[in-house]
Amino acid sequence: MWLKDSSIGRKFIMSITGLFLVLFLLFHGSMNICLVIDDLFGTAGYNWICEMLGANWYAIAGTLVLALGVVVHFCYAFYLTIQNRRARGNDRYAIEARQEGVDWASKNMLVLGIIVIGFLCLHLYNMWWKMQFAELTGIQTSMFDPADGSAIVKTLFTDGVAGIIYCLLYLVWLVALWFHLSHGVWSALQTLGWSNLIWLKRIKVIGTIFATITVGLFMVVVVYFLGVNIGTMIG
């Protein structure tokens, strides 16, 4: 089967499943900006979105589809890494040493991916477990009302020293995510056909811009509440 046995087929699977992660991050990054807006202007946009996407069937279906794509993406990445190491054998270090012009992110996508998936699990525990899962099952998974997502997030990032630690952990995750996305997006576009000499440089720029915007949406929220937390502690 060409999807499994050919290099193009394997890259195609990684590209398509990687888009699931991209869509997940872009939507949630845009959604999270409402947290800052709510805190500045006293609105309730974030909780309204959480209510709309709570235990509704379309939100559940979308979550499952996105989750499946992300799981396949990372599992397949491990599979390909093992296959590549077996194919290279003892010569893999010599091969890597001769890869001039290959960017750092390209050679460390697995390490970056491990960091991303690790903190994604932490993020799902802090957010999804305490919100949507609690609404779906009726099980109280935190001290907060699962419908009050805004309070859950704000408390996580502004809870004194613990909040500072969480903010710093999330910033580390976001840096790794930027490197992973900046390479992954243009690599996926190249695999899907935009690989000629004219478009190659352009899609690299597109990948960098997209990664910067996506990560920036998350980083604005973390940095904002980190500042609020530090200001409260100092005051």
Secondary structure, 3 states (H helix, E strand, C coil): CHHHHCHHHHHHHHHHHHHHHHHHHHHHHHHHHHHHHHHHHCCCHHHHHHHHCCCCHHHHHHHHHHHHHHHHHHHHHHHHHHHHHHHHHHHHHHHHHCCCCCCHHHHCHHHHHHHHHHHHHHHHHHCCCCCHHHHHHCCCCCCCCCCCHHHHHHHHHHCHHHHHHHHHHHHHHHHHHHHHHHHHHHHHHHHCCCCCHHHHHHHHHHHHHHHHHHHHHHHHHHHHHHHHHHHHHHC
